[in-house]
């Protein structure tokens, strides 16, 4: 692979990944691969990526893979460097390890950028680094993070959040998006897009994009899971007849019984759920500036752009055009 040809800032940066027993392997390897590939594109070691733990030595991940780590206190960090805390189920006992928490506090006082992937946010919180900050973690743990860190504004929706020098990301693969955003900040958008294409991400998702789809939201909202299969069929058939009568027939119920049971189970009427599915799909399509708004409306079941505009205004408080202006991303070239 040829070195990346764009002019970039000649600053060597250290991104230190903090681990602990039962850390989630992908929380480390996903972002780490972004920085390693950035070195290949740049043709030099722009990023060093040590993996650290409190004691150093081998640390077993949740996948059973052993990582050879360095002692966190032995890694020198400065204002050009990043301290990145990984997540995983092991983060909860790690939060009770006072020595590790204090070591993170000391390292964070030197680093210019502090970050977490997934539930690594809990360790940032335990170290007092999320106080008066806006943060995100995996949607399943957002309420728990809000309880653990009452001085933190926890936003359950975005893929990642940057608040000053503190960056937090949602579940697992969102750490890749976080790392791409950091590379863009350090070396420019062109390199970040090249990396996205190389990693088969195709587009570099903006941090404000929702971390889970409407189908997953409905699963979380459902009390019984009775309509999960219907939700995923709806997601894939947005231009079909999704009126109550058609959905009821597909569910093997009368229209009246279906509407009652569906609303009791999900807290939404079938019509509002259909609208939310269509808005969710339209949001994703609008992030591609090469697709016209009229095409988006047609392919997501709205029928026309005026109907889509009304739904966006009702559910999101913005027009489709305003949403596109905020979240459209430059599409990487075809592979």
Secondary structure, 3 states (H helix, E strand, C coil): CCCCCCCCCCCCEEEEEECCCCECHHHHHHHHHHHHHHHHHHCCCCEECCEEECCCEEEEECCCCEEEEEEHHHCCCCCCCEEEECCCCCHHHHHCCHHHHHHHHHHHHHCCEEEECHHHHHHHHHCCCCCCCEECCCHHHHHHHHHHCCCCEECCCECEEEECCEEEECCCCHHHHHHHHHHHHHHCHHHHHHHHHHCCCCCCCCCCCECCCHHHHHHHHCCCCCCHHHHHHHHHCCCCCCCHHHHHHHCCCCHHHHHHHHHHHHCCCHHHHHHHHHHHHHHHHHCECCCCHHHHHHHCCCCCHHHHHHHHHHHCCCCHHHHHHHHCECCCCCC
